[in-house]
Amino acid sequence: MKSFATRIEIQSPAETVWSVLTELPKWTEWNSTIERTIGKVALGAKVTVFAKQSPGRAFPLRVTALDVPRRMVWVGGMPFGLFRGTRVYELHAPSLAETVFTMREDYTGPLASLISRSIPDLQPAFDEFAQCLKREAERR
């Protein structure tokens, strides 16, 4: 199974980090990895993300879990579970002024090993996403 993950400590309350993370229409203002977004974060909602790493390509996703302000899960892929990408965003607050942010994406399904070969190394984009989130949350 192919996967990517990142983790970063943010000197900001979890509520602030969550606010930045879930204001999807504003992602392009602070997130250098994203071209544009469509939709809003809500349980069961559809969102579409256009990543700079894949210019012009849309990634349609569904918000399948939302535990404010701790955890959010987005899922996308092919029909019948042939290929599935699951991205999990998590916030852990060791103190009132600090948040640990983690983001992980796993690829599963019968076609995962075949399709995963064509997925570029997303680790630098994951790490950049986390740095951008940290910078914006700490600025606020």
Residue, then its C-alpha position, 0 to 999 in steps of 0.5 A: m500500500k502506498s501512502f504519504a504522511t506529514r506531521i508538524e507542531i503549530q504554536s496556535p490553539a487547535e480551534t484556530v488551526w481547525s478554522v484555517l484547515t476547514e475554510l476551503p475557499k480560502w486555501t489558495e490564500w495561504n496554501s502554496t500547493i493548491e491551484r483552487t478548490i470547490g465546495k465546503v467542508a461539511l459531513g457528506a459534502k463533496v469537495t474538489v481540489f486542484a493541486k499544483q502538482s497535477p495542473g488542471r486535474a480535478f480531485p473530487l472527494r467526499v468528506t466522510a468523517l468530521d470530528v470538530p476540531r480533531r479529525m476530518v477524513w476525505v475519500g476519493g477514487m474509482p467506483f466499486g472500491l477499485f481504487r481509493g484514496t483516503r486522506v485523514y487530517e488530525l489535530h492533537a492539542p497537547s496544550l491550549a496554545e499548541t497543536v500537533f497537525t498530522m495528515r496521511e493519505d493511503y491508497t487501497g483497492p484491487l487496482a491500488s498497486l497498479i495505479s500507485r505506480s503512476i502517483p508521483d512522490l507527494q511527500p514534498a507537497f505534504d510537507e509544504f502543505a503542513q508548513c503553509l498551515k503552520r504559517e497561517a495558523e500562527r499568523r492568525 
